[in-house]
Amino acid sequence: MRRWNTRERLLLALWLSLLVHAALLWLPLRPGAWSSWHEALRVRLRAEPEPAVAEPPPIAPPSAEAPKPASADEEPEDAGNDRLRLGADIYYPARELDQLAQEHGHIALPDVALSEPTAPVVVLVFIGEGGRVDAVRFEGEVDARLADAIAPVFHAADYQPARKGGRAVKSYKRIRIDPQWDAATPPLSH
């Protein structure tokens, strides 16, 4: 048996390649094979009307002020449907939740000496999906001493997170506090 030279080996490889490719191309063209193969690839296309393109909102002229960075001290924004936005996070109201956030322990408010009667205080407590309090805000005007006494108590509170659709979500609680004002008792006279 004689050895094949490089040119003969290349020709043999070319012929084998041509035979394999021809067999692969012929397989789908066998009688009866094309229809089943063709049916499996049938796709029905349907034209959908294009949605109306809304005009983009007008571009606001550049302002001289730089945008304010998001911080923990910013006021909550209305995110629609009673949801509130604090920074980039959206907090759900009680009416949208399957289960409300529950305190793990009793929250005891401190005694604050008030010099005059004070209107009820409304506290917004923002609770993360882990149960920790993310922020405490007040609605309306609040006496500074009262706010300084109440805010740390709610910040330190721990909650079982609210649930919506079976998973923990960020939520907020609106808590109304009615301060009790004790007028100074006049001294007893004889």
C-alpha angles and dihedrals in degrees: 000000000000126000118251118237123229094263093054092048091052091050091050091050090049092051093047090050091050091050093050093048092047091051091050092050093046096052096076090045096059113119110275094007097087097059096054092044091046093049092054091058098046113127126185115216121201126189115233121199111254114250116250110264111233118216112252115249114265115269112252116233113254113270126219091234121083115235115267114249116236112261139168089253096061122111119254117257127216107256093185131263089052089297115138127213121214109184106317094332125097118214121203124227122233095258092062096050130093091207126018123230109264127206115244091214142009115291109219117194118214124243112256122191107233122195094205139012113288130207118245114284121226114206123195111207113194111206122194125220089261093058097252119126109251098186144350120214134173128223114227128347116337130183106257094229090051093048092047090052098044103041098064091050092057092040089058094048120109122213140192098240123249118256131219123175091356097303135094114262139179113266141167134222125211107211124186117209121191108204114219113224118202113199113219109268110239114240115261114254129199 
